[in-house]
Amino acid sequence: MLLEIVLFLLLVVGICVVSYKGAVHEFQILQKDWAPNITWSQLLEENVPIVIRNVDPEWRGQTWTFKGTAKKAWPIVVKEADGTLLKTSWSEWIQSRPGQPELQNGDELAKVAKLPIRAWTDGGFARWTWIAPTRTEAFVLGPSPETVLPAYKTTATNTLLQSTDGAPLQIWLAHEGAVPTAVSSELAGKNPWNMRSDEIPWIEEVKFIEVKLRPGNAISIPAHWWLSARPMFPTNSTPTSMAEGSWFWLTEFHSPLSYLVPNMRKK
């Protein structure tokens, strides 16, 4: 009888320790200044978000800035509030007043901007270098707190988001273990800053982290984290063009498993 009690107590203690470590893990985040001699692959094994400050300009993507793109006549596609898709030119859109329709072909812009994905791949952020990133997009979020990168859950081994120009980004992160199951299906594709408990029950139970990401800094996010982003502006600021929004790009590095599972689900 005594032995059974002891074993039961050890089991309870073990469960508590695992739960505690899981809770700590959900809210752990690393910060590191960029340096050429850092072994990034080792840091990625921590499996927590990593804020990388002062990224080398060659890794940052200097081509994805207002100065580097203002005169480009790239064809772009934008989406009106009613869902209508329109074609226009990049130079016209980026220099227009705030409130313009959102970009829809960020993947094509990432290609013509020639983002430095190879530098990150060769630098250790891709553990399986023979697997090409499945998603690489360039973004400019217009100068409004209502303009967001909608929330989604990362599936790639490592999702990299690099801020390049304009206003800082406010990053919203929540580990999947900190998001109640009842909330997950309602969170996808939404603005997490605008969600209320009368619309989505249990939303107030979500535990999340907010990170301020300035241009020149990047954040690496492992799989199974919810991610969203929006521009940050002083309350008394009055932006005059879309170019004053937040410029950034995003890419995903995969393992064989993280690459195959989403594609299997699509089928």
N, C-alpha and C positions, 0 to 999 in steps of 0.2 A: 504493500500500500504506500509506504513511504517512498519507494523507488518510483512509483507511478506519479506521485505528487511532484517529485523532483523533476522528472522528465517533462511533466506538464508545464512547470514553471520555466524550465529551460526553453521549451517551445514558445511560450508566451514572450519571453525575453528576446528570443531570436526574431520573432515576428515584429516586435517593437523596434529592434535595431534596424531591420531591413526597411521598415516603414519610415524610420527617422532618416536613414541614408537616402531613401527615395525622395523624401520631402526636401532635404538639403540640396540634392541634385537638381530638383526642379527649379531652384532659385539661385543656382550657382552660375556665375558668368566671369569670364577671364578678360583682362585687358592687357594689351601688349603693344609696345612701340615697334614699328616695322624696323627690321635690320636685315642685311643681306645674309648674315650667318645663322639665322634662326632655322632650326629644324622644325618646320611647320607640321610635318607629318606626326611628330611626337605630340605636339600640342593638340592636334585634332583627335588623338586617342582619348583625351579627357572627355570627349563627347558632350561638351557644353558650349554655349555660344561664346565666341571670342571677338572682342572689339579690337581692331587693329588700327592704331593711331599713326598718322603721318606716313601713309603708304608712299613708297617710292613713285615719282611721277611716271616712270616707265611702266609701272604696274597699274597705275591709277586709271588710265584711259583719258589722256588730255584731249583726245579728239572729241570726247563727249562733254563739251562745254559750250557756252554761248559764243565765246570768241572763236572757237574752232568750227562752229556750224552755222553761224548767223547768215552767211551768204549762200548756203547750200540750197539748191533747188530740188532736193529729193522729193519724189512723190510720196505723199502720206495719205492714210485713211483715218478719218475721225468718226466718232459715233455721237449723234445727237441724243438728247434726252429721251426722245420717242423711239430710239433704236435705229433711226435712219443712218446709213453709212454714206459718207461724202468723201470725195477726193479733193485734195488741195496740195499746196507745196509747203515744204518745211519752213522756208524763210518767211513766208506769209503767216503761217500759223504761230511760229515762235515769237514773232514781233507784234502779234495782235494783243488786244486788251485782255485782261483776265476774264475767265468765264467761258473760254472756248471749249468746243467738244473735245472729248478725250481721245488720245491716240489709240489706234488699234493694231498697228503693224510695227510694234517695237522690236520684233524679231528681225525684220528686214532692216530697220535702222541700225541695229547692233552690227549687222554684217557690213553695211556701207561705212559705218563709223570706225570699223577695224579695231574693235576693242582688244586689249592685250590678254586674251584668255590663255594664250600659250605661255605667257610669263608665269601665271598662277599655276598652270598645269606642271610646267617644268620645275617650279619652285616647291612642289611637294603638296599642293592642295588636292591634286588628283592622285589617289593611291593606285588606281587602275588607269594608267595613262592611255591605254588602248581603247577605253570607252569614252567616246566623245560626249561632251555635255549635251543633255537632251533639251535644255531650255536656256537660251541666252537672249535677254531682252534689254533694250534701252528705254528709259522712262524720263519724262518730265511731268511731274505732278504740278498742276497749276497752282498759283499763289492763293490758296484758300484752304482752311482747315477741313472743309467738307470734301476736298479732293483726296482720295485715299487709294493705296494699293489694297484691294479687298483682302480680307483675311483668308488664308489657306494654310493647310497643314503640310509641312515639308516631308517629302518622301526620299529625297536624294541623301546620300551619305553626308554631303556637305553642300549647303546653299550659300553662295557668296553674294553679298550686296555691297557695292562700292558707291559711295557718294562722291560726286565729281564737281558740282558747281551749284550756285544759287543758294537757296535757303537750306538750313539744316533739316534733317529728317527726324521725326519722332517715330521710333520703332516700337511696336507693340509685340511682345513675345509671351507665349504661355506654353508650358510643356503639356503634352497631351494628358499626362497624369493629373494635371491641375484643372482640367476642363471636364466638368460633369458630362456623362454620356448623353444626357438629355439636351445638352447645349450644342454638342459637336455638329449635329446635322443643321442646326439653325445658324451657326457661326460662319460657315463657309460662304465666301462671296459677300460678306457684310462689312460694314464699318463698325469695328468693336467699340469705338468711342461713343457711338450714338445708340447703342443697344440698351434697352431698359427692361426691367423685370416684368412689366406688364405686357411686353411684346414677346420676350423669351424667358420663361420661368428658369430660375437657377442661374441666370447670367451673373448675378451679384456674387455667386459662389466661385467664380473663376478667379484664380490667382495668377497675376501676370506681372511682367517686368516692362518698364519703359526705358528706352535708351535714346539719348540725343546723339545723333550721328552727323558730325560736321563734314563739309566737303574736304576730301583728302583722307578721310577715315573710312574703314570698311568693317563689316561684321560677317563672321562666319557662323552659320547656324546648322547644327546637326539634324538628323532626321527626327521626326515625331514632335516637332515644335510648331505651334501656330504662329503665323507671322502676318503683320500688317504694318503699313507705314503711311505717314502724312507729313506735309510741310509744316514747319514751325515759323511763326511770325510774331513780332511784337504786336501787342493789341492795338497800338496807335499807328501801325504802318499802313500805307496805302499803295500797294503795288500798281504799276502802270502797264505791265506786259506779262505774257506767259513766261518769258525768259527769267523772271524773278522767282519762279517756282523752284522746286527741288529736282535737281538732275542726278540721276543715278542709273546704274545698270546692275543686272542680276544674272547669275549663271548657276547651274547645278552640276555637281560632280557626283558620279555614281559608282557603286560597287556592282558586280554582276547581279546580285540579288535585288538591290534597290532599282536597278534598271529593268529587270524582267518583270517584277511583280506588278507595277502599274500598267505595263503593256499587256500582261495576262488578264488583268481586270477589265481593260477596254474591250478585249475579245469576248 
